[in-house]
Amino acid sequence: MNYLFLTILLLVVINSFGYLYSYLIVTGSIGSNNQIQPKSNRDKKYFDKHKSLFLINVLILMFFVFLGFYFFGDFIIDQTSSFSFFHLFFHLSVILIFDDTFFYFLHRFMHENKYVYYKIHKIHHEANSPIPIDYIYVHPLEWMSGFIGPFIGILILGGVNIYTFWLYLIIRNLHELDIHSGIKSSFLNKTIPFAGTNEHHDKHHAVRNGNYSSTFTFWDIIFKTKI
């Protein structure tokens, strides 16, 4: 099985969905009556301004996925492990926790260190009320740094089954698209304990302080940065 090709194809499909989702939002085709910030100025002009950096970062991402599989594929994917739902759930949980923990401290650092904020992270905060493609409307160094967390988790686990890796990419990317949509969270999302809701991250964009977590909210609760 060509894991590299299928992984890149998966990312293409997810980001194509994000692109279409964003377009439908800014044209008012969906979500117009369910916005977190009803008075936000998210229109076609906004979309056109942000789509170039989105596309550039997605292309760079594909290139880095290729390099990652070429140089570190044996460390990331354990081709000897047999599939089981227990290992899938356990490994996925470990990766998501490592990912969110690293993201929290990295994200908080990028806000508290003013040099890093103005040179790197401020690009992402050009969006006071984001749309889905804004999840990767960032300086390339920012999203590259974000890969460190899940990579550490995978290394500690000694590699994971390819299906675990794909499921992680699906959950993490779709969640990022969702929390940057500016649309109110679904009932299901709100019922998951400590889940990072759309409102949680949208408020971070609105005030640019606090709510540094993404997938979960427990680090914001523990360190009293939840707003």
JOGI-V906494 format. One record per residue. N is the residue number from 1. PHI is phi in whole degrees, -180 to 180 (none if undefined). NEAR is the number of other ideal C-beta (glycine too) atoms within 8 Angstrom. D_LAST is the distance of its C-alpha to the last C-alpha in whole Angstrom. Layout:
# JOGI-V906494
n=<N N>
phi=<PHI PHI>
near=<NEAR NEAR>
d_last=<D_LAST D_LAST>
This chain:
# JOGI-V906494
n=<1 2 3 4 5 6 7 8 9 10 11 12 13 14 15 16 17 18 19 20 21 22 23 24 25 26 27 28 29 30 31 32 33 34 35 36 37 38 39 40 41 42 43 44 45 46 47 48 49 50 51 52 53 54 55 56 57 58 59 60 61 62 63 64 65 66 67 68 69 70 71 72 73 74 75 76 77 78 79 80 81 82 83 84 85 86 87 88 89 90 91 92 93 94 95 96 97 98 99 100 101 102 103 104 105 106 107 108 109 110 111 112 113 114 115 116 117 118 119 120 121 122 123 124 125 126 127 128 129 130 131 132 133 134 135 136 137 138 139 140 141 142 143 144 145 146 147 148 149 150 151 152 153 154 155 156 157 158 159 160 161 162 163 164 165 166 167 168 169 170 171 172 173 174 175 176 177 178 179 180 181 182 183 184 185 186 187 188 189 190 191 192 193 194 195 196 197 198 199 200 201 202 203 204 205 206 207 208 209 210 211 212 213 214 215 216 217 218 219 220 221 222 223 224 225 226 227>
phi=<none -87 -64 -63 -60 -68 -67 -64 -61 -61 -67 -63 -63 -62 -73 -66 -62 -61 -64 -66 -59 -63 -62 -66 -70 -71 -89 78 -73 -140 74 -65 -99 -133 -81 -71 -116 -59 -94 -70 -100 -110 -131 -62 -63 -63 -60 -63 -69 -94 -70 -65 -66 -57 -65 -62 -66 -65 -64 -63 -59 -60 -64 -71 -63 -59 -64 -62 -71 -69 -96 -124 -54 -70 -86 -86 -106 -96 -80 -92 -78 -88 -75 -152 -67 -64 -65 -60 -68 -64 -63 -63 -63 -62 -63 -65 -69 -62 -59 -70 -64 -64 -62 -58 -71 -66 -64 -64 -61 -67 -89 -80 -91 -64 -64 -65 -62 -74 -88 -127 -75 -61 -57 -64 -89 -67 -99 -79 -132 -73 -120 -49 -67 -71 -60 -122 -84 -145 -64 -52 -64 -70 -72 -64 -63 -64 -74 -62 -57 -64 -65 -62 -60 -66 -64 -63 -75 78 94 -133 -62 -59 -70 -65 -63 -65 -66 -61 -60 -64 -63 -66 -72 -66 -66 -64 -62 -69 -73 -101 -78 75 -104 -56 -64 -73 -60 -62 -61 -72 -88 -79 -59 63 -72 -77 -85 -62 -64 -60 -81 -63 -66 -61 -68 -70 -109 59 -163 77 51 -82 -72 -125 -69 -123 -119 -65 -69 -64 -69 -63 -96 57 -111 -80 -120>
near=<4 5 10 11 7 10 13 11 8 11 14 9 8 13 12 8 9 13 12 8 12 13 9 10 16 12 7 6 5 8 10 6 4 6 12 9 10 4 4 9 6 10 7 7 6 11 14 7 7 14 11 7 10 14 8 8 13 11 8 9 11 11 8 10 12 10 8 10 13 8 6 8 11 6 7 12 12 8 5 3 9 3 7 6 5 6 11 13 8 8 12 12 8 11 15 14 10 13 14 15 10 13 14 13 9 12 11 10 9 12 11 7 8 6 6 10 12 6 7 10 12 9 11 11 9 7 12 8 13 13 15 14 14 12 12 12 14 11 9 8 7 13 11 8 8 11 9 9 14 14 9 10 13 13 9 8 10 5 11 14 12 10 8 13 13 11 10 13 12 10 10 12 13 9 11 11 14 11 14 14 13 15 10 7 9 5 6 6 11 9 5 7 3 7 10 12 11 14 9 14 13 14 11 13 12 9 8 7 6 10 12 12 15 12 11 12 13 8 14 15 9 6 6 6 10 9 8>
d_last=<46 44 41 40 41 39 36 36 37 34 32 34 34 30 29 32 30 27 29 31 27 26 29 29 26 27 30 29 31 28 24 25 24 21 19 15 16 20 21 20 23 24 27 30 30 27 28 31 29 27 30 32 29 28 32 33 30 31 34 34 32 35 37 35 35 39 39 36 39 42 41 39 40 41 38 36 38 40 43 45 42 43 40 39 36 35 35 33 30 30 30 28 25 26 26 22 21 23 21 18 18 20 18 14 16 18 15 14 17 18 15 16 20 20 24 22 20 22 25 23 20 20 22 19 17 20 18 16 16 18 21 22 24 21 20 23 23 23 25 28 27 23 24 27 25 23 26 26 24 26 29 29 28 31 33 33 34 37 36 35 37 37 36 33 32 32 30 27 28 28 25 23 24 24 20 19 21 19 16 17 19 17 18 17 17 20 20 21 18 16 19 19 17 14 15 13 13 13 10 8 10 11 8 8 12 11 9 11 8 6 6 10 11 13 16 14 11 12 12 9 9 12 11 8 6 4 0>
